[in-house]
Amino acid sequence: MKKCQRTIDKPLLLFGLEPEDVGMLALACGTMILFFDTFYAGIVFFGGWLVLRLLKQGKPQGYIVHLLYKHGIKLKGLITPPKRGERYSIFKGED
């Protein structure tokens, strides 16, 4: 009888970050290489990697997406974020 792996639901991590975060860092570094120098791109990569690791430490998967949504940044696939002071209600006219 084979034993079941305990890491069946373990998320995929690259350098300790989710693939979306690595993609954001790669996009930022690519932009820095185009407009500035590779030295600055390296600083952005390692600085961003460190900041994201510290920000996400002990948080659930997808935390950055929810943080961006909370601050009103519209993301594809999610409903439009509420404006400041606006509340959603299932009843018409109720605030």
VEXVOMAR-904988 format. One line per field, with one value per residue: residue in one letter; x, y, z of N, C-alpha, C in turn; residue number from 1. Coordinates in steps of 0.2 Angstrom, whole numbers, always signed. Atoms other than C-alpha are relative to their C-alpha. Layout:
BEGIN
lumtor: [A, ...]
n.xx: [X, ...]
n.yy: [Y, ...]
n.zz: [Z, ...]
ca.xx: [X, ...]
ca.yy: [Y, ...]
ca.zz: [Z, ...]
c.xx: [X, ...]
c.yy: [Y, ...]
c.zz: [Z, ...]
kolvex: [NUM, ...]
# end
This chain:
BEGIN
lumtor: [M, K, K, C, Q, R, T, I, D, K, P, L, L, L, F, G, L, E, P, E, D, V, G, M, L, A, L, A, C, G, T, M, I, L, F, F, D, T, F, Y, A, G, I, V, F, F, G, G, W, L, V, L, R, L, L, K, Q, G, K, P, Q, G, Y, I, V, H, L, L, Y, K, H, G, I, K, L, K, G, L, I, T, P, P, K, R, G, E, R, Y, S, I, F, K, G, E, D]
n.xx: [+4, -4, +3, +2, -5, +3, -1, +4, +3, -5, +0, -6, -3, -6, -4, +4, +5, +5, -2, +3, -4, -6, +1, +0, -7, -3, +3, -3, -7, +0, +1, -6, -6, +1, -1, -5, -6, +1, -1, +6, +4, -2, +3, +7, +2, -1, +4, +7, +1, -1, +6, +6, -1, +2, +7, +4, -2, +6, +7, +3, -2, +4, +1, -2, +5, +5, -2, +1, +7, +2, -1, +4, -3, +4, -4, +4, +3, +4, +5, -3, -1, +4, -3, -1, +6, +6, +1, +4, +5, +5, +7, +0, +1, -3, -8]
n.yy: [-6, -6, -6, -6, -6, -5, -6, +0, -7, -5, -4, +0, -6, -1, -5, -1, -4, +3, -2, -7, -5, +0, -4, -7, -2, +1, -5, -6, +0, -1, -7, -4, +2, -4, -8, -2, +4, +6, +0, -2, +6, +5, -3, +1, +7, +3, -4, +2, +7, +0, -4, +4, +5, -3, -2, +6, +4, +2, -1, +5, -1, -5, -5, -7, -2, -2, -7, -5, -1, -4, -7, -3, +1, +5, +6, +4, +6, -2, -5, -7, -2, -5, -7, -1, -2, +4, +7, +4, +3, +4, -3, -7, -6, +1, -2]
n.zz: [+0, +1, -4, +3, -1, -5, +4, +6, +2, -1, +5, +4, -2, +3, -5, -6, +2, +5, +7, +1, -3, +4, +6, -2, -1, +7, +4, -3, +1, +7, +1, -2, +5, +6, -1, -4, +1, -3, -8, -4, +1, -5, -7, +0, -1, -6, -4, +0, -3, -7, -2, +1, -5, -6, +0, +0, -5, -5, +3, +4, +7, +4, -4, +3, +4, -4, -3, +5, +1, -6, +1, +6, +7, +4, +3, +4, -3, -7, +1, -1, -7, -3, -1, -7, -3, +3, -2, +4, -3, +5, +1, +4, -4, -7, -1]
ca.xx: [+0, +7, +6, -2, +9, +6, +11, -4, -11, +6, +6, +19, +32, +47, +60, +48, +35, +19, +21, +10, +22, +37, +29, +26, +44, +50, +39, +46, +64, +61, +55, +70, +82, +74, +74, +88, +102, +104, +111, +95, +85, +94, +90, +72, +72, +80, +72, +55, +58, +63, +48, +35, +43, +41, +23, +17, +25, +11, -3, -14, -11, -17, -15, -7, -22, -34, -24, -24, -43, -45, -37, -48, -37, -48, -42, -48, -60, -66, -81, -77, -70, -81, -77, -72, -87, -98, -106, -114, -131, -143, -158, -162, -160, -152, -135]
ca.yy: [+0, +17, +32, +48, +63, +76, +90, +87, +105, +114, +129, +131, +143, +151, +159, +158, +168, +164, +164, +180, +189, +183, +189, +206, +207, +201, +214, +228, +222, +221, +239, +245, +236, +245, +263, +262, +250, +232, +237, +246, +231, +220, +232, +232, +213, +209, +224, +219, +200, +205, +217, +204, +190, +201, +207, +189, +181, +171, +176, +165, +162, +176, +189, +203, +202, +204, +219, +227, +225, +232, +248, +250, +243, +235, +217, +207, +193, +202, +213, +232, +237, +248, +267, +274, +275, +264, +248, +234, +228, +214, +225, +240, +257, +250, +258]
ca.zz: [+0, -5, +7, +2, -1, +13, +0, -12, -10, -8, -19, -33, -27, -37, -26, -12, -22, -32, -51, -52, -41, -51, -67, -59, -54, -72, -80, -68, -71, -90, -90, -80, -92, -107, -99, -87, -84, -78, -61, -57, -64, -52, -37, -42, -43, -27, -18, -24, -20, -2, +0, -7, +4, +19, +14, +11, +26, +35, +23, +12, -7, -18, -4, -15, -27, -13, -6, -23, -25, -7, -13, -28, -42, -55, -60, -74, -68, -52, -50, -50, -33, -22, -21, -4, +7, -4, +2, -7, -2, -9, -6, -17, -9, +7, +12]
c.xx: [+4, -3, -1, +4, -4, +0, -5, -3, +5, +0, +7, +3, +7, +4, -4, -6, -5, +2, -2, +5, +7, -1, +0, +7, +4, -2, +3, +8, +1, +0, +6, +6, -1, +1, +6, +6, -1, +1, -7, -6, +1, -2, -7, -2, +1, -3, -7, -1, +0, -7, -6, +1, -3, -8, -4, +1, -6, -7, -2, +2, -5, -1, +1, -6, -6, +1, -1, -8, -3, +1, -3, +3, -4, +4, -5, -3, -3, -5, +4, +0, -5, +4, +0, -7, -6, -1, -5, -6, -4, -6, +1, -1, +2, +7, +3]
c.yy: [+6, +5, +6, +6, +5, +7, +1, +7, +5, +4, +0, +7, +1, +5, +2, +5, -3, +2, +7, +5, +0, +3, +7, +2, +0, +6, +7, +0, +1, +8, +4, -1, +4, +7, +2, -5, -7, +0, +2, -5, -5, +3, -1, -7, -2, +4, -2, -7, +1, +3, -5, -6, +2, +1, -6, -5, -2, +1, -5, +1, +5, +7, +7, +2, +3, +7, +5, +2, +4, +7, +3, -1, -5, -6, -4, -7, +1, +5, +7, +1, +6, +6, +1, +2, -4, -7, -3, -3, -4, +3, +7, +6, -1, +2, -3]
c.zz: [+0, +5, -4, +1, +5, -4, -6, -1, +1, -6, -4, +2, -4, +4, +6, -2, -5, -7, -2, +2, -4, -7, +1, +0, -7, -4, +3, -2, -8, -2, +2, -5, -6, +1, +3, -2, +4, +7, +3, -1, +6, +7, +0, +1, +7, +6, +0, +3, +8, +3, -1, +5, +7, +1, +1, +5, +4, -3, -5, -7, -3, +5, -3, -5, +4, +3, -6, -1, +6, -1, -6, -7, -3, -3, -4, +4, +7, -2, +2, +8, +2, +1, +8, +3, -3, +3, -4, +4, -5, -1, -3, +5, +7, +0, +6]
kolvex: [1, 2, 3, 4, 5, 6, 7, 8, 9, 10, 11, 12, 13, 14, 15, 16, 17, 18, 19, 20, 21, 22, 23, 24, 25, 26, 27, 28, 29, 30, 31, 32, 33, 34, 35, 36, 37, 38, 39, 40, 41, 42, 43, 44, 45, 46, 47, 48, 49, 50, 51, 52, 53, 54, 55, 56, 57, 58, 59, 60, 61, 62, 63, 64, 65, 66, 67, 68, 69, 70, 71, 72, 73, 74, 75, 76, 77, 78, 79, 80, 81, 82, 83, 84, 85, 86, 87, 88, 89, 90, 91, 92, 93, 94, 95]
# end
